[in-house]
Amino acid sequence: MIPGTYAYQGYDLMMLFGEALVKYGTYFNDKLASEGFISGKNLSGFNYNGYNSNLFVPLIKVENNNLVIVNKKLGQSK
């Protein structure tokens, strides 16, 4: 069976963060943000320059069998 897109993405992300841990240590996020484009193993690559992937973490709850975001982004209405 041919691996799916998620398998390729997961492998690339695992390699990206593993190599960043080896290169920069535990607190690699600042160095990763200043590094620019990083070539991937199976896909084109990643660019975390100036970004932080966890700026907004949605908290959700189930309400009437629907997922509802409890916390909203700034400037986001309902």
C-alpha positions as CSV (number, residue, x, y, z in Angstrom):
1,M,0.0,0.0,0.0
2,I,1.4,3.4,-1.0
3,P,1.8,5.8,2.0
4,G,-0.8,8.7,2.0
5,T,-0.1,12.4,2.1
6,Y,-0.4,12.5,5.9
7,A,2.3,9.9,6.3
8,Y,4.7,12.0,4.1
9,Q,3.8,15.2,6.1
10,G,4.2,13.4,9.4
11,Y,7.6,12.0,8.4
12,D,8.8,15.4,7.1
13,L,7.6,17.2,10.3
14,M,9.2,14.5,12.5
15,M,12.5,14.9,10.7
16,L,12.3,18.7,10.7
17,F,11.7,18.9,14.5
18,G,14.2,16.1,15.3
19,E,16.9,17.8,13.4
20,A,16.0,21.2,15.0
21,L,16.3,19.5,18.5
22,V,19.7,18.1,17.6
23,K,20.9,21.4,16.1
24,Y,19.5,23.9,18.6
25,G,18.5,22.0,21.7
26,T,15.2,22.0,23.6
27,Y,14.3,25.7,23.0
28,F,14.6,25.5,19.2
29,N,11.5,27.6,18.3
30,D,13.3,31.0,18.2
31,K,16.1,29.6,16.0
32,L,13.6,27.9,13.8
33,A,11.7,31.1,13.3
34,S,14.9,32.9,12.1
35,E,16.2,30.2,9.9
36,G,13.9,30.7,6.9
37,F,13.0,28.0,4.3
38,I,14.0,24.5,5.3
39,S,14.0,21.8,2.6
40,G,11.9,18.7,3.3
41,K,12.7,15.1,2.9
42,N,9.7,14.0,0.8
43,L,7.8,17.3,0.3
44,S,9.0,20.7,-0.8
45,G,9.8,22.0,2.7
46,F,8.8,24.4,5.5
47,N,9.0,28.1,6.2
48,Y,8.4,29.1,9.8
49,N,10.3,32.4,9.4
50,G,8.4,35.0,11.5
51,Y,5.6,32.6,12.4
52,N,4.7,30.6,15.5
53,S,2.4,27.7,14.7
54,N,0.6,27.8,18.1
55,L,-0.3,31.4,18.4
56,F,-4.0,30.4,18.7
57,V,-5.0,27.1,20.3
58,P,-8.7,26.5,20.0
59,L,-10.5,25.1,23.0
60,I,-13.6,23.2,22.0
61,K,-16.6,21.6,23.6
62,V,-19.4,19.4,22.4
63,E,-22.8,21.3,22.5
64,N,-25.9,19.7,21.0
65,N,-23.7,17.2,19.1
66,N,-21.7,20.0,17.5
67,L,-18.1,21.1,18.2
68,V,-18.1,24.7,19.5
69,I,-15.0,26.8,19.9
70,V,-15.0,28.1,23.5
71,N,-12.2,30.8,23.1
72,K,-12.4,33.0,20.0
73,K,-9.6,34.7,18.1
74,L,-9.3,38.4,18.6
75,G,-11.6,40.2,16.3
76,Q,-13.6,37.1,15.5
77,S,-17.3,37.2,16.2
78,K,-19.5,34.2,16.9
